[in-house]
Amino acid sequence: KSTTTGHLIYKCGGIDQRTIEKFEKEAEELGKKSFKYAWVLDKLKAERERGITIDIALWK
């Protein structure tokens, strides 16, 4: 769900290409390259390491 929502935010112009590229690089370093869009919403280190969404606060 986070990946789909993050991708939708990106496609609607809510986040720029440079940020997605940064998330992609960071995700690849953790062996989770396909999570780049989820990281638009998943900000906590634990979320990114475990590949799950913990904090469900509104995205800003």
N, C-alpha and C positions, 0 to 999 in steps of 0.2 A: 504494500500500500504506500509506503514511503517513497519507493522508487517511482511508482506511477505518478504520485502527487508531485514529486520533485521534477520529473520529466515534464509534466504539464506546466508547472511554474516556469520552467526554462523555455518551453515552446511559446508561452504567452508573453515572454519578455520580462518576467519577474526577476531573472538572474542572468548575468552576462556570460558569454562564452569563456572569458578568461577565468572566471570563478569555477565553471564546470571543469575546465582543463586542470585547475589546481586540485579540485576534488578527485579527478581521475588519477592524477599523479600520486596523491596521498593514498588513495584506495589501492592502487597498484603496489605501492610499497608494503601494504599490509596483506597483499594477496587477495584483495577484494575489489578488483577493478570494476566489476559490474555494479557496484554499490554507489557509483559516483552521483547518481541522481538522488538516491536516498539521503545522501549527506547534505543535501539542500535543507532537509528537516532535522536530520540526526546530528546534533552538535556535540553531545557529550562523548568523551573519549571511550567510555564503556560501551556506548551504543555502536560506535564505529568498530571497535575491536570485536565485539560479540555479534555484530550484524543484526541487531534488534533495536526497535524504538522503545525507549524507556520514558522519556519526557514527552508528554503529549500537549505541551503548551502551544499556544497559537504561534504560527510562523510570522516573522516580521521581516 
